[in-house]
Amino acid sequence: MRALVLRDVGEQGLGLLISASSPKWEPLHSGRYELLILWQTVHRQYRVRGSLTPMSEDRVEEYWRRKVHASRLLDLYYDLVQAQSTPVDSREAFMAGIDTLRRNHPTPDTVPRPALLRGIYLVPGRIEIWRGSPDRLHDRRLFTRSAAGWREQVLVP
């Protein structure tokens, strides 16, 4: 399981951006897709399982334009310098690479969108909702999608 930033929730599904050079990208070829959203402070958890569909290039570009300068530089670093989660000699070496990119691309608008940046939607087929309770008599619901719509079932906690 890997952490990703949820970018969009809508009719098309749950939108995510990811670099194809990231180890997070590899499991997406397994055929089974599941997203876990945990909000411990409000005692809520959502498990979403479904299929993947590509995000339109226009939508990926829209999310790219919203990213702050440092985030854009980091995505470009993955594409041009070194893939995410790979070892680097030191924090200083990493920051030197970012500084080089910053000098070459001094403003957000000068940072090109990396070729390896991908946008995908997780299209839910199954959603499990957990509502925590101090007495551990949690409320669990399972929603399953079919051609007729969504079916709700109550689960034993």
Order of alpha helices (4+ residues) and beta strands (2+ residues): beta-beta-beta-beta-alpha-alpha-alpha-beta-beta-beta
